[in-house]
Amino acid sequence: MRAVTVTSKALDAYREVVGDDPIEEIRALAKELRGARVLHVNATAYGGGVAEILHNLVPLMNDVGLDARWHVLEAADPAFFDVTKRIHNALQGMPLDLSDQQRDLFLEVDRANAADLLSAAGALSAAGALSAAGALSAAGALPAGGAPEVDVVFAHDPQAVALRHFTNGRAAWVWRCHIDLTEAYKPVWAFLRPFVREHDAAIFTMPQFAQADLEMGRVVFSAPSIDPFSVKNQPLSLDEARAIVRSWCRSPASIPGRTRAASSTRTGWSRSRSPTSSSR
């Protein structure tokens, strides 16, 4: 497991976008959590909506007084990421027959990353040698004290879902699902569900995305977030917009929205739509 370095950000910079009230509400809520140690874990530091969110969320959490960190998974066998991509697609409806070898690889990588996390916290025990093949029957294999030195861990998406299984201790664990599960392929969901249920809470984007058989005590729904100051959300001049469109068209005659009004409307529509879809 590898730590990700993030830049600093100031929540107050967003006053010009949302006004004073939301900023003050966030600071009031954060006041009671000042000093809380929070760890986010996901699959990659760059590319995809989760990484984009965390590059903004982690420094903002620090700005309001939390001690937020971010780690990404590492895998000795790159096939792990092919397996998790297939699992991701299956959770969106693609049929997938996970072999025993693929299941073992998935669990072994999460076990190894959990061991890295515990080792970094100075709490790794000999139980770290737990084999992936016996994972489902060996819950709680790490003794008391086998836990990261943080207060809350957010495990993002299926890649990190089994980390909780290989740890123990006082930290609260939250599974954050950024995927639309309305058409989830049932056999794959059935494989992941026991690991999800080991968490203290789960967060989904919409109520429709939470599976009816999850049976967890605490489920939260939170819409995706975007950063209005990120490069792709910055306003474009009409000339910039035309230059971008022209670079993707075969001839100037094929450029849509030839009038100034049409171009402005089309550019504005693209700016408002793209961030939401990419955040997912």
Residue pairs with C-beta under 8 A, 6 or more apart in sequence:
1 41
1 71
1 72
1 73
1 74
1 113
1 116
1 117
1 120
2 45
2 71
2 72
2 74
3 69
3 70
3 71
4 45
4 54
4 58
4 70
4 71
4 72
6 54
6 55
6 58
6 59
6 70
7 55
7 59
8 59
8 62
8 63
9 56
9 59
9 60
9 63
10 63
11 23
11 26
11 27
11 60
11 63
11 64
12 23
13 229
14 23
14 228
14 229
15 23
17 228
26 64
27 64
30 61
30 64
30 65
30 66
31 65
33 65
33 66
34 65
34 66
35 65
35 66
35 67
36 66
36 67
36 151
36 152
37 66
37 67
37 69
37 149
37 150
37 151
37 152
38 61
38 66
38 67
38 68
38 69
38 150
38 151
38 152
38 153
38 154
39 68
39 69
39 70
39 71
39 148
39 150
39 152
39 153
39 154
40 54
40 57
40 58
40 68
40 69
40 70
40 71
40 153
40 154
40 156
41 70
41 71
41 72
41 73
41 113
41 117
41 153
41 154
41 155
41 156
41 160
41 163
42 50
42 51
42 54
42 70
42 72
42 73
42 155
42 156
42 157
42 159
42 160
43 50
43 72
43 73
43 81
43 84
43 156
43 157
43 159
43 160
44 50
44 51
44 72
45 51
45 70
45 72
49 178
49 224
49 278
49 279
49 280
50 156
50 157
50 178
52 227
52 230
52 278
52 279
53 224
53 225
53 279
54 70
54 156
56 225
56 227
56 230
57 68
57 225
58 68
58 69
58 70
59 68
61 68
62 68
69 150
71 117
73 109
73 110
73 113
73 159
73 160
74 113
74 116
75 81
75 109
75 112
76 109
76 112
77 105
77 109
79 105
80 105
80 106
80 109
81 159
83 98
83 102
83 105
83 106
84 106
84 158
84 159
86 94
86 96
86 98
86 102
87 96
87 98
87 106
87 158
87 188
87 192
88 157
88 158
88 179
89 96
90 96
90 184
90 185
90 188
90 189
91 158
91 179
91 181
91 184
91 185
91 188
91 189
91 192
92 179
92 180
92 181
92 183
92 184
93 183
93 184
93 185
94 185
95 185
96 185
96 187
96 188
97 187
98 106
98 187
98 188
98 191
103 132
103 191
104 132
104 133
105 132
106 132
106 162
107 132
107 135
107 162
108 131
108 132
110 159
110 160
110 161
110 162
110 163
110 165
110 166
111 128
111 130
111 132
111 135
111 162
111 166
113 160
113 163
114 128
114 163
114 165
114 166
114 167
115 124
115 128
115 166
117 148
117 163
117 167
118 124
118 125
118 128
118 142
118 146
118 147
118 148
118 167
119 128
120 148
121 147
121 148
121 149
121 150
122 149
123 145
123 146
123 147
123 148
123 149
123 169
124 146
125 142
125 143
125 145
125 146
127 141
127 142
127 143
127 146
128 142
128 166
130 138
130 141
130 142
130 166
135 162
135 165
135 166
136 194
139 165
139 198
140 168
141 166
142 166
142 167
142 168
143 168
144 168
144 169
145 168
145 169
146 167
146 168
146 169
147 167
147 168
147 169
147 170
147 171
148 167
148 169
148 171
150 171
151 170
151 171
151 172
152 171
152 172
152 173
152 174
153 163
153 164
153 171
153 172
153 173
153 174
154 174
154 176
155 161
155 163
155 164
155 173
155 174
155 175
155 176
155 199
156 176
156 178
157 176
157 177
157 178
157 179
158 179
158 192
161 175
161 192
161 195
161 196
162 195
163 173
164 173
164 175
164 195
164 198
164 199
165 195
165 198
167 173
172 200
172 201
173 198
173 199
173 200
173 201
174 199
174 200
174 201
174 202
174 203
175 196
175 199
175 201
175 202
175 203
176 202
176 203
177 202
177 203
177 204
177 205
177 209
178 205
178 224
178 280
179 209
179 280
180 205
180 209
180 280
181 189
181 204
181 209
181 210
181 211
182 208
182 209
184 211
189 211
193 211
193 213
193 214
196 202
196 214
196 216
197 214
197 215
197 216
199 216
200 218
201 216
201 217
201 218
201 219
201 220
202 210
202 214
202 216
202 218
202 219
202 220
203 219
203 220
203 221
203 222
204 210
204 219
204 220
204 221
204 222
205 221
205 222
205 223
205 224
205 280
206 221
206 223
207 221
210 219
210 221
224 276
224 279
224 280
225 279
226 233
226 275
226 276
226 279
227 233
230 275
232 274
232 275
232 278
233 271
233 275
235 271
236 244
236 267
236 271
238 260
238 263
238 264
238 267
241 263
241 266
241 267
242 255
242 263
245 255
245 256
246 252
246 255
249 255
256 262
256 266
257 263
257 265
257 266
